Amino acid sequence: MTDWGSGRPVVLLAPGVMGSRAWEFQATWLAGRGLRCVAYDRRGCGRSDWPWEGYDYDTLADDLATVLEDRDLRDVSLVGCAVGAGEAVRYLARYGADRVSRLVLVSPTTPFIMRTADNPGGVDPAVLVEMAEAIASDRPRWAAELAGPFFAGAEAPCYTGAAGDWRGLPVSAELAGWMSGLTLDSSPRATVEICRTLFGTDQRAETADVPVPTLVVHGEDDLAAPVELCGARTAALIPDCTFVRYEGAAHGLFASHADRLNKDIVSFLSA
């Protein structure tokens, strides 16, 4: 658990199966500007316990509620990235906004990614099957191959399998390797089940009921959560929402566009 700084609390919910260390560029910067930054490793990830069950949004939201209640955090700004966005939206649906005053969604996977009869623009369910198979057969390679599209979208160079071969990305090869390592610092079970949750959970109704002012930030070249399917639709559903597109940016904005993202977060929280 990271709890740095003082002032209005900002609770950071990490992307995917990464632990709270993914917020390195945000937590330090925000805490140095008069905010209290709290970040924790969700279950199955990082330094948290790695249970077999509990990777649905209800349980993840309950874990978030426990953190807010145990630390008696109020007037909270929730900042959720990717699956962390779905986690934050589910928390508001289950617990309301008594403790939360603002919401920031970064590269959100809301409101619904999977293709269904009433969501024809969604992603083919076969993608999840292929992902689960890749995780089961060679999870380290799967994590390494994520780094390219995670930071560069469709323009990412192919990963060759050579150690540190992430040339041509908008981040250093060392940073790409760090991200890959954070992804592996989770249980295999959590990796598959969290992917299943973010891919298959329909949050359209609860996203439309978000009761607090919200900032949605999304890269226009995001492959993991396509901007029109996720960021644009999320912003259109939330009643009080500001939507910011990052041209030429992919999914990992917290690292590839850290300076701009930090300033956008502070500007929104200060408004």
N, C-alpha and C positions, 0 to 999 in steps of 0.2 A: 504494500500500500504506500503510495506517495501522497503526502499532505504537506505542501509547500506554500509559504506566503501567508498573507492575511488579507482581510477585506471580504468582498462578496465572493461566495464560493462558486467555483467552476468545476464540475465533475466531468471528467474525460472518459469516454467509452470507446475502447480501441476497436480497430477494424478486424474483421475475420477472426482468425485464431491467434492473433498476436496478443502479447501481454501489454501491460501499461507502459512498458519501455518504448513502445512505438511513438509515444507522445513526447519524446525527449525534446524536440524542437519547440513544442508548444508549452509544456509545463514550466520549463525554465524561464522562457520569455514572458509568459503571462504572470507568473509569480513575481517576477521582477518589476511588474507594472501595477502593483497594488491589488492583485487578485489572489485568492486562496485556491490553489489547484489541487484537486483530489483525483487520483487515478488508481484503479485497482485492477488486478488480473482476474478476468472472469473465470468461472469454473472451467476446469479442463485445460487452462492456458497458463503459461508462465509459472509463477510461484504459488498459485492457488492449488487446492486439491484437485485431483483428476478423477472424479467419480465416473461411473459407467453411465448414469442417467442424468437428466436435467438440462438438456440443451435446447429445449423449446423456449419460446419467448416468454411464456408465463413464468417459468422458473427463473430465467435470466432477469426478468423485471422484478421478481421477488428478491433476488440477490441484491439488485440495485436499491430496492426499498430498505433492505437491512442496512446497507452502508449509510444511506441518508439518515435513517433513524438512529443508528448507533452513534453517529457523530453529531446528531441533532443539527443537520444542515438545513438551512432555510434560505429563501430568496435565491435559490440555486439556478445557475445557468447550466443546462445539460448540453454537452457537446458530444455527439455520437457520429462515428465514422463507419460507413458501410453497415455491417450487422449491428454496430452500436446505435445506428439511427433507428433500426427496427426495435431494438431493446428500449430506447428512450420513448418511442411512440407507444409501445405496449405498456410501459410504466405509467404514462399519463392516462391511458385507457383504464388501467386497473386501480390506480391510486389517486388520480386527479392532480390538480396543480397547487395543492396547499403548500408544498415545499419548493415548487419550481416556478420561476418567473420568466425564463427565456429558454429557447431551444435553438441549437445550431446543428444542422445536419450536413455532414461533409461526405460527398460521394455516396449518398444514401442508396440502400437497396430497396427501400420502400418505393411505391406501395405494394407492388406484386410483380415479380420477375418472370415466373413460369408461364409458358403458353398454355392456355386452356380455351374452352369454347367461348367463354365471355372475356377472354384476354388474348385475342388472336395475335397481337403484336408482341407477345412475350417470347421468351427464349425456350427453344425446344427442350422438353424434359430429358431427352437423350444426353444433353450436355452434363447434367448432374450424374447420370449413370457413368459416363466416360470419366468424369472427375473422380468419382468414388473408386473406379477401377485403377486409375492412375495413382491415387493415394495408397491403395492396398498393395500395388505391385512395386512401387519405388517412390516412397514419399519424399526422400531427399531430392530426387530429380524433379519431381512435381513442384516442390517449393522453389527450386532453382529456376525452372522454366517460367514460373509466375513473374519473376522480377522484371523481365522485359516488357510484357504487356501491362504490368502493374504501373510502370513508370512512363512508358512510351506509347501505349496503345497499339494500334495496328501497324505502326511504323517501327516497332521494336525489331532489332536484329535477332536472328534465330540464336538460341542458346546451343552451343556446340558440345557442351559437356566438359570442356576444359575448365579447370579451376579458375574462378575469377573472370570468366569470359563473358562480361556484360558490357562490351564496348558499344559506344554509340548511344548510350542512354543519357537522359538529362540529369542524372545523378552519377556519382563516382561508382566504379566497380566495387569499391569497399562498402559503400552504402547499400548497394544492391545485395551484396553478400550478407550484410547485417540484417536486412529485411528478410531474406531467405531463412536466416538462422532464427529470427523471431517466430517465423511461421512454423518452424520445426519444434519450437519450445512449447509444444502442446501434445496432448495425447492423440493417438491415431483415431480413437473413438470420437473425441471431441471434434477433431478436424472434419470428419465426415458428417457428423450430426449437426454441427453448426452450419455447415454448407447446406445441408438439407433444410434446415430451418429458414435460412435467409432466402433460399431459392423457392421454397414451396409454400410459404405462409402468405396468405392474402390479407394485407393490412389496409385495403382501400377504405373501408368504413371508418376504422379508427384514425387513420391519417386525416380524414376529413373532419374529425372531431377534435383535433389538437387545439387546446384552449389557450395557448400562450403565443406571443409574438415569436416568429421563427425566421431564421436565416438558413437558406439552402444554398450550398456551394457545390458546383459540379463541373468536372472537366468535360469539354466537348468531345474528347477522343477516348473517353472511358469505355473499355471493353467489358470489364467485369460487371458494371452496372450502367448500361447505356443511358446517356443523358436524357433522351426523349422518353424512354420507358420509365426511368426512375426519377432523376432530379426534376425534370420539367413537370411530370405528372404529380409528383409529391408537392411541388410548389403550387400547382393549380388547385390541389385539393385543400390545402391548409388555408383557413380563412384570413389570417394575418401573417403574410409571408413575403419576405424579400428573397428574390432568386438571383444569384450571381453565377454566370457562366465563365469558366476559365478557358479561353481559346488555346487550342494546341496542347491541352493538359489531359492526362489520363487519370488513373484511379488514385494513385498514392500522393495526393496533394499535401498531406501532412509533412512529407519529406521533399518532394520535387518542387513544391511551391510554398514552402514553410513561411517565408517572410511575408508574402502577400496574404496567405491565410491568417497568420497571426494578426496582422493589421486589420483585416476584415472582421475577425472575431471581436477584437477590442472596440472597433468602431461601432459594431452592432450592439455590443453590451453597454456601450457608453451613451447610446442614443436615448 
